[in-house]
């Protein structure tokens, strides 16, 4: 029995320790040591491990001798000296059995070697290695021998293939039969095909097996329909083989195999105008289109691979066939990092139990990256994991409240930044679905959890709403993909205010052009300008009046307001008397609030109405002109004795 290389150490018949040799290409576990026919074309190499103890410097060389035996007799031997180092001894010594010796005859042989040491002591390898030389080819009994169907096909069609799979053949008897003979089959549409590789094989495990061989029915699908032939050769275990047999003709009528497959196409929605698959494409639906191929057959199925990930198998019912690519297939595992990439997309046509028919792949550009972290509902635009924004009126300064106090200042949104913000990413804010009405651009140094503020949401955007929970959201964008936050709900009261009459002035006006508040106005103005908020059915108990007065140093109420001329006062309808008679307001002191408009200036009075702290209305403005001039240079003041003409011209009589 052959021993595996280095499987043990033998002292042999001497004092040296010898190890079994290795014969490359011969199975060390084969008890017969069969030498494959491929090794019978050159000298047979044998690798002999270095023994021990090895020859030492100053010793005479060891002698390595090897032997080739048949029937116990040596038919070949040879020897070489093995010198002590230097040079270093090899791990294995290469010796050969010459080709002329190897191919002298077939049969059972033995190999062993011996080593004679520096003292003349000889050690033999024991046990010997058994080897088998087989140069006898299997032989057909008759060159016209050929296979025959166990069940003849009439013709070889789909029904026959289904009912006779694998297809059984009678194998003609041949000489040189032994265990593990293999039958190689060759299929062709030609009665005399060129030499080619086999299409299938079948092994006769025992030389006593019946001469019935089998081949899978699907192997015949490589042939064209019509007249076809099957040939065979017999190979023995060593690799020796017979001549090719004659061809067995038969009529083939199988469904033809799919012809050349067209490359797949991407058939997404109209958003795919940029030749880049993005999340909006995935939301709308991505499809891989399969166009017509030849020899389609009922039952064909298509399996699409996106970056190697399979989509669900789909029937090919007609052309074109569109295969939807689900998010889990196009995105891949959530643990896979996102990046702009080019992925291969291909498909296979599957027919029954045949091997799949593959298409070529096409490159597809994909970018699913985004600003902010991904979420389990992707590719949905709404990402409930994004922080929710808040809206703060710039004057009302209350979270998620906007009202008329914020006119005209507007409001800002604020939000905690999402994960891994990158410079240049943009947050866009939407007011009741309209927008963007404000933005924020991520800058270098911004970090997750940082509170950032949008640009101003203009009053013009917010005005005209009365809504206790108006939705405000934002989107994030990295220039390729967007995602949307959940809504913040804002209490908004910016709708149309109730209109109240202008406040009434409790002084007479003098002069031309509608009159002026002047030195001659009655009652005198030096101790305050009195105004009256007149009763109105729209007023209710508890309503608050915000009265306001401002002055200008020109004759047409044009800004700027004179600094210090402003006057603001609050009043409340506390009881029924207030509702019946109205409220009074006095603008004073004279020197600060009226005197600055002395030289043909102007003033404006108005008021706002709040109910429960919420602005519900505002009055019309009351505009007046101011003239505090005397007929001679100077301006009136408290304590002056004044003479007034019928036309309202004031003349100073005396002053304190």
Secondary structure, DSSP 8 states (H G I E B T S, - for coil): ----TTS-EE-TTSSSBEE--B-TTS-TT-TT-B--GGGGGS-EEEEEE--BS---TTS--EEEEEEEEETTEEEEEEEEEE--SSS---SEEEEEE-HHHHTS--EEEEEEEEEE-TTS-EEE-SS-EEEEE-----EESSTT---EESS--SSEEHHHHHHSSSEEEE---EES--TTEEEEEEEESSTT------SEEEEE-STTS-SEEEE-GGGGGGS-SEEEEEEEEEE-TTS-B------EEEEEE-----------EE---TTGGGS-B-HHHHHH-EEEEE---TT--TT-EEEEEETTEE---EE--SSSEEEEE-HHHHH--TTS----EEEEEEEEEE-TTS--EE---EEEEE----SS---TTTT-SB-TTS---EEEETTT--BTEEEGGGTTT-EEEEEE--TT--TT-EEEEEETTEEEEEEEE--TT--TT-EEE---B-HHHHTT-EEEEEEEEEEEESSS-EEE---EEEEEE-S--EEE---EE-S--BSSTT-EEETT-SS-STT-EEEEE---TT--TT-EEEEEEEEESSSS--S---TT--EEEEEE--SHHHHHH-EEEEE--HHHHTGGGTTTEEEEEEEEEEETTEEEEEE--EEEEEE-B-SSS-B--TT-EEEE-TT--EEEEE--
